[in-house]
């Protein structure tokens, strides 16, 4: 069975929650939600299915998630300068 969803922007999309470690090994994957579903709903479903963020640990998340004691998300309305941050030894 193929999971094909049309998101609110009119194209096909699927929402996937992926957690991986600093050595890029997958720690958790939850796929199958429609692309139009809010990220927080997918996270809540993952928690119901056993996903847990350990106490004292923080996960980096995109701006689709709400800030919480265990998720670090970018500030809304701030334009980050990723090109400048990627260049080493900049004064």
Backbone as JSON Lines, residues from 0, in Angstrom:
{"i":0,"aa":"X","n":[0.84,-1.18,0.0],"ca":[0.0,0.0,0.0],"c":[0.89,1.24,0.0]}
{"i":1,"aa":"X","n":[0.59,2.16,-0.83],"ca":[1.36,3.4,-0.93],"c":[0.68,4.5,-0.12]}
{"i":2,"aa":"X","n":[1.47,5.22,0.64],"ca":[0.94,6.34,1.42],"c":[1.2,7.63,0.64]}
{"i":3,"aa":"X","n":[0.17,8.17,0.02],"ca":[0.3,9.4,-0.75],"c":[-0.68,10.42,-0.19]}
{"i":4,"aa":"X","n":[-0.17,11.58,0.19],"ca":[-0.99,12.62,0.78],"c":[-0.76,13.94,0.05]}
{"i":5,"aa":"X","n":[-1.82,14.71,-0.1],"ca":[-1.69,16.06,-0.63],"c":[-1.67,17.01,0.55]}
{"i":6,"aa":"X","n":[-0.64,17.85,0.61],"ca":[-0.56,18.81,1.71],"c":[-1.35,20.06,1.35]}
{"i":7,"aa":"X","n":[-1.42,20.99,2.29],"ca":[-2.21,22.2,2.07],"c":[-1.64,23.07,0.95]}
{"i":8,"aa":"X","n":[-0.39,22.85,0.56],"ca":[0.22,23.65,-0.51],"c":[-0.02,23.02,-1.88]}
{"i":9,"aa":"X","n":[-0.71,21.87,-1.91],"ca":[-1.12,21.3,-3.18],"c":[-0.22,20.21,-3.75]}
{"i":10,"aa":"X","n":[0.89,19.9,-3.1],"ca":[1.74,18.84,-3.63],"c":[1.76,17.65,-2.67]}
{"i":11,"aa":"X","n":[2.27,16.54,-3.14],"ca":[2.3,15.32,-2.35],"c":[3.36,15.44,-1.27]}
{"i":12,"aa":"X","n":[2.99,15.08,-0.03],"ca":[3.94,15.18,1.08],"c":[3.62,14.14,2.13]}
{"i":13,"aa":"X","n":[4.64,13.74,2.84],"ca":[4.48,12.82,3.96],"c":[5.31,13.36,5.12]}
{"i":14,"aa":"X","n":[4.77,13.33,6.31],"ca":[5.45,13.83,7.49],"c":[6.22,12.67,8.12]}
{"i":15,"aa":"X","n":[7.52,12.86,8.36],"ca":[8.37,11.82,8.93],"c":[9.15,12.42,10.1]}
{"i":16,"aa":"X","n":[9.1,11.75,11.24],"ca":[9.89,12.15,12.42],"c":[11.11,11.25,12.45]}
{"i":17,"aa":"X","n":[12.3,11.85,12.38],"ca":[13.55,11.1,12.39],"c":[14.45,11.66,13.48]}
{"i":18,"aa":"X","n":[15.01,10.77,14.28],"ca":[15.98,11.15,15.31],"c":[17.26,10.38,15.01]}
{"i":19,"aa":"X","n":[18.37,11.12,14.93],"ca":[19.65,10.44,14.71],"c":[20.71,11.04,15.62]}
{"i":20,"aa":"X","n":[21.76,10.27,15.84],"ca":[22.82,10.67,16.75],"c":[23.88,11.5,16.02]}
{"i":21,"aa":"X","n":[24.87,11.96,16.78],"ca":[25.93,12.78,16.19],"c":[26.78,12.0,15.18]}
{"i":22,"aa":"X","n":[26.78,10.69,15.26],"ca":[27.5,9.9,14.25],"c":[26.57,9.44,13.13]}
{"i":23,"aa":"X","n":[25.42,10.11,13.03],"ca":[24.43,9.92,11.96],"c":[23.87,8.5,11.89]}
{"i":24,"aa":"X","n":[23.67,7.87,13.03],"ca":[22.95,6.61,13.06],"c":[21.52,6.88,13.52]}
{"i":25,"aa":"X","n":[20.58,6.24,12.87],"ca":[19.18,6.46,13.2],"c":[18.87,5.91,14.58]}
{"i":26,"aa":"X","n":[18.19,6.72,15.39],"ca":[17.78,6.32,16.72],"c":[16.29,6.03,16.77]}
{"i":27,"aa":"X","n":[15.52,6.73,15.95],"ca":[14.06,6.56,15.94],"c":[13.52,7.09,14.61]}
{"i":28,"aa":"X","n":[12.55,6.38,14.04],"ca":[11.88,6.83,12.81],"c":[10.38,6.54,12.95]}
{"i":29,"aa":"X","n":[9.57,7.54,12.65],"ca":[8.12,7.37,12.59],"c":[7.65,8.02,11.29]}
{"i":30,"aa":"X","n":[7.14,7.2,10.38],"ca":[6.65,7.7,9.09],"c":[5.18,7.33,8.93]}
{"i":31,"aa":"X","n":[4.52,7.99,8.01],"ca":[3.15,7.62,7.68],"c":[2.11,8.69,7.89]}
{"i":32,"aa":"X","n":[2.45,9.78,8.54],"ca":[1.49,10.86,8.73],"c":[1.42,11.71,7.47]}
{"i":33,"aa":"X","n":[0.24,12.24,7.21],"ca":[0.06,13.13,6.06],"c":[0.92,14.37,6.23]}
{"i":34,"aa":"X","n":[1.39,14.93,5.14],"ca":[2.22,16.12,5.18],"c":[1.53,17.33,5.75]}
{"i":35,"aa":"X","n":[0.2,17.31,5.77],"ca":[-0.56,18.45,6.29],"c":[-0.71,18.42,7.81]}
{"i":36,"aa":"X","n":[-0.29,17.32,8.46],"ca":[-0.41,17.19,9.9],"c":[0.68,18.0,10.59]}
{"i":37,"aa":"X","n":[0.34,18.69,11.67],"ca":[1.3,19.51,12.39],"c":[2.36,18.63,13.06]}
{"i":38,"aa":"X","n":[3.6,19.12,13.1],"ca":[4.71,18.36,13.68],"c":[4.46,17.93,15.12]}
{"i":39,"aa":"X","n":[3.8,18.78,15.89],"ca":[3.57,18.45,17.29],"c":[2.65,17.23,17.43]}
{"i":40,"aa":"X","n":[1.73,17.06,16.5],"ca":[0.85,15.88,16.54],"c":[1.64,14.61,16.24]}
{"i":41,"aa":"X","n":[2.58,14.68,15.32],"ca":[3.43,13.53,15.02],"c":[4.3,13.19,16.23]}
{"i":42,"aa":"X","n":[4.84,14.21,16.89],"ca":[5.66,13.98,18.08],"c":[4.84,13.33,19.19]}
{"i":43,"aa":"X","n":[3.63,13.8,19.4],"ca":[2.77,13.2,20.44],"c":[2.47,11.74,20.12]}
{"i":44,"aa":"X","n":[2.26,11.43,18.85],"ca":[2.03,10.03,18.46],"c":[3.27,9.18,18.72]}
{"i":45,"aa":"X","n":[4.43,9.74,18.42],"ca":[5.68,9.01,18.68],"c":[5.84,8.72,20.17]}
{"i":46,"aa":"X","n":[5.5,9.69,21.01],"ca":[5.59,9.48,22.46],"c":[4.63,8.39,22.92]}
{"i":47,"aa":"X","n":[3.44,8.33,22.34],"ca":[2.47,7.28,22.67],"c":[2.99,5.91,22.26]}
{"i":48,"aa":"X","n":[3.84,5.89,21.22],"ca":[4.37,4.63,20.71],"c":[5.73,4.28,21.32]}
{"i":49,"aa":"X","n":[6.13,4.99,22.38],"ca":[7.34,4.61,23.1],"c":[8.54,5.51,22.94]}
{"i":50,"aa":"X","n":[8.47,6.53,22.07],"ca":[9.6,7.45,21.94],"c":[9.72,8.3,23.2]}
{"i":51,"aa":"X","n":[10.92,8.4,23.71],"ca":[11.13,9.17,24.94],"c":[12.43,9.96,24.84]}
{"i":52,"aa":"X","n":[12.38,11.21,25.26],"ca":[13.59,12.03,25.35],"c":[14.09,11.89,26.78]}
{"i":53,"aa":"X","n":[15.31,11.38,26.97],"ca":[15.81,11.15,28.33],"c":[15.89,12.45,29.14]}
{"i":54,"aa":"X","n":[15.65,12.34,30.44],"ca":[15.76,13.49,31.33],"c":[17.15,14.09,31.23]}
{"i":55,"aa":"X","n":[17.22,15.42,31.2],"ca":[18.5,16.11,31.13],"c":[19.1,16.19,29.74]}
{"i":56,"aa":"X","n":[18.41,15.66,28.74],"ca":[18.88,15.69,27.35],"c":[17.99,16.63,26.55]}
{"i":57,"aa":"X","n":[18.54,17.18,25.48],"ca":[17.83,18.11,24.62],"c":[17.98,17.67,23.18]}
{"i":58,"aa":"X","n":[16.92,17.79,22.42],"ca":[16.97,17.48,21.0],"c":[16.79,18.78,20.23]}
{"i":59,"aa":"X","n":[17.55,18.92,19.14],"ca":[17.38,20.06,18.24],"c":[16.2,19.76,17.33]}
{"i":60,"aa":"X","n":[15.33,20.72,17.14],"ca":[14.15,20.52,16.3],"c":[13.97,21.74,15.4]}
{"i":61,"aa":"X","n":[13.17,21.56,14.36],"ca":[12.93,22.71,13.49],"c":[11.82,23.59,14.07]}
{"i":62,"aa":"X","n":[11.54,24.68,13.39],"ca":[10.6,25.67,13.91],"c":[9.16,25.18,13.93]}
{"i":63,"aa":"X","n":[8.88,24.02,13.38],"ca":[7.54,23.47,13.41],"c":[7.14,22.95,14.78]}
{"i":64,"aa":"X","n":[8.1,22.79,15.66],"ca":[7.83,22.29,17.0],"c":[7.78,23.45,17.99]}
{"i":65,"aa":"X","n":[7.03,23.24,19.04],"ca":[6.96,24.25,20.11],"c":[8.17,24.1,21.01]}
{"i":66,"aa":"X","n":[8.64,25.2,21.55],"ca":[9.75,25.16,22.5],"c":[9.27,24.43,23.75]}
{"i":67,"aa":"X","n":[10.14,23.58,24.29],"ca":[9.8,22.82,25.49],"c":[11.08,22.55,26.27]}
{"i":68,"aa":"X","n":[10.97,22.0,27.47],"ca":[12.18,21.71,28.26],"c":[13.12,20.7,27.59]}
{"i":69,"aa":"X","n":[12.62,19.93,26.62],"ca":[13.47,18.93,25.99],"c":[13.74,19.17,24.51]}
{"i":70,"aa":"X","n":[13.11,20.19,23.91],"ca":[13.34,20.52,22.5],"c":[13.91,21.93,22.36]}
{"i":71,"aa":"X","n":[14.98,22.04,21.6],"ca":[15.56,23.34,21.28],"c":[15.16,23.69,19.86]}
{"i":72,"aa":"X","n":[14.41,24.77,19.72],"ca":[13.93,25.19,18.4],"c":[14.43,26.6,18.1]}
{"i":73,"aa":"X","n":[14.55,26.97,16.82],"ca":[14.98,28.33,16.48],"c":[13.96,29.36,16.94]}
{"i":74,"aa":"X","n":[14.43,30.55,17.23],"ca":[13.52,31.64,17.56],"c":[12.76,32.05,16.31]}
{"i":75,"aa":"X","n":[11.48,32.25,16.45],"ca":[10.67,32.69,15.3],"c":[11.02,34.14,14.96]}
{"i":76,"aa":"X","n":[11.08,34.41,13.68],"ca":[11.35,35.76,13.22],"c":[12.82,36.13,13.16]}
{"i":77,"aa":"X","n":[13.71,35.22,13.56],"ca":[15.16,35.48,13.5],"c":[15.71,34.85,12.23]}
{"i":78,"aa":"X","n":[16.45,35.63,11.45],"ca":[17.08,35.12,10.24],"c":[18.51,34.74,10.56]}
{"i":79,"aa":"X","n":[18.75,33.45,10.6],"ca":[20.08,32.96,10.92],"c":[20.97,33.01,9.69]}
{"i":80,"aa":"X","n":[22.23,33.25,9.9],"ca":[23.19,33.4,8.8],"c":[24.05,32.15,8.74]}
{"i":81,"aa":"X","n":[23.49,31.1,8.15],"ca":[24.17,29.81,8.13],"c":[25.46,29.84,7.31]}
{"i":82,"aa":"X","n":[25.49,30.61,6.21],"ca":[26.71,30.65,5.39],"c":[27.88,31.19,6.2]}
{"i":83,"aa":"X","n":[27.64,32.24,6.97],"ca":[28.72,32.83,7.77],"c":[29.16,31.89,8.89]}
{"i":84,"aa":"X","n":[28.23,31.15,9.47],"ca":[28.57,30.24,10.57],"c":[29.35,29.04,10.06]}
{"i":85,"aa":"X","n":[29.17,28.69,8.81],"ca":[29.85,27.51,8.26],"c":[31.31,27.79,7.91]}
{"i":86,"aa":"X","n":[31.7,29.05,7.8],"ca":[33.08,29.38,7.43],"c":[33.96,29.45,8.67]}
{"i":87,"aa":"X","n":[35.0,28.63,8.72],"ca":[35.87,28.61,9.9],"c":[36.75,29.85,10.0]}
{"i":88,"aa":"X","n":[37.16,30.17,11.21],"ca":[38.12,31.25,11.49],"c":[37.71,32.61,10.95]}
{"i":89,"aa":"X","n":[36.46,32.93,11.07],"ca":[35.99,34.24,10.64],"c":[36.13,35.23,11.79]}
{"i":90,"aa":"X","n":[36.7,36.37,11.52],"ca":[36.88,37.37,12.58],"c":[35.78,38.4,12.53]}
